[in-house]
Amino acid sequence: MTAQMREGFAATGPGPLTPDGCAVDLYTRLPAGTQPDIIAAALPAGASILELGCGAGRVTHPLVERGFAVTAVDESPMMLERVRGARTVEAAIQGLDLGERFDAVLLGSCLVHAHDPAVRQELLATCRRHVAAGGSVLIQREGADWHDQVPRESPLEPDGTVRVVSSTGYAPGVRSVHVEYVYPDATWTQTFLSRPLTRPEFEDALAAAGLSVDAYLTDDGVWVRALPV
């Protein structure tokens, strides 16, 4: 089963596809890379984590294995079927209110770059609503030159390649990004919309949601820990 794509989003390849162009079978096999290590190093051992937009559990599973108590949220039931070891919630991030607070809220996959600024602020509001006093929000951003250094490609363990083929203007401030994932047995493509944010723009968006930067966790500024204010 494949859901109807949102305007500006597209995808091709085997298996089910979500409305934002994510291929379930692809995201099941994509490696987590260093992301779980970055997240784990920023949090106390055994912290409770609300993971927003968990997908097929690419980051969820390593966090569970490290002893974190993860509540994994995604709007796609097809993605959630692949998640193991975590409590799962099928829901959109916007407007989500579980009536709970967590030691950490995780907003990965560069979701903060939602092309609609109103949606971006709703995502951040959900983060603020669910973070405990004394807790933190971990956010993944795009790299500073993400839309300039194209085309480019990188290896995917164990035998794949990801190619960012293009990033072109779609609307004022919005880019249309086309990516290919190539494996020996299958190829997927995804086209999605992204609104690049400078560091001041990003920090202003956090401030509007009642959050402030505590630390940039990686040298490239991609991973950020924010605190409620």
FENNOR-V269207 format. One record per backbone hydrogen bond with DSSP energy under -0.5 kcal/mol. CO is the residue of the C=O (numbers start at 1). NH is the residue of the N-H. If there is no record, write none. Layout:
[[CO/NH] [CO/NH]]
This chain:
[[6/9] [10/191] [12/189] [16/24] [17/3] [18/21] [19/6] [22/18] [22/24] [23/27] [24/28] [25/29] [26/29] [26/30] [32/35] [34/38] [35/39] [36/40] [37/41] [38/42] [39/42] [40/43] [44/47] [47/69] [48/104] [49/51] [49/71] [50/52] [50/106] [51/53] [51/73] [52/108] [54/57] [57/61] [59/63] [60/64] [61/65] [62/66] [63/68] [64/67] [68/70] [69/49] [70/72] [70/87] [71/51] [71/73] [72/89] [73/53] [73/54] [74/91] [75/77] [76/80] [77/81] [79/82] [80/83] [87/72] [89/74] [89/91] [93/96] [102/132] [103/136] [104/50] [105/107] [105/138] [106/52] [106/108] [107/140] [108/111] [110/113] [111/114] [113/195] [115/117] [116/120] [117/121] [118/122] [119/123] [120/124] [121/125] [122/126] [123/127] [124/128] [125/129] [126/130] [127/130] [127/131] [130/102] [132/135] [136/105] [137/139] [137/226] [138/107] [139/141] [139/224] [140/112] [143/146] [145/148] [145/149] [148/150] [152/164] [154/162] [156/160] [160/156] [161/182] [162/154] [163/165] [163/180] [164/151] [164/152] [166/178] [168/176] [171/170] [171/174] [174/170] [174/171] [175/177] [175/194] [176/168] [177/192] [178/165] [178/166] [179/190] [180/163] [180/182] [181/183] [181/188] [182/161] [183/186] [186/183] [188/181] [189/12] [190/179] [191/10] [192/177] [194/175] [194/196] [198/202] [199/203] [200/204] [201/205] [202/206] [203/207] [204/208] [205/209] [206/209] [206/211] [207/210] [210/229] [212/227] [215/217] [215/225] [218/221] [222/141] [223/217] [223/218] [224/139] [224/226] [225/214] [225/215] [226/137] [227/212]]
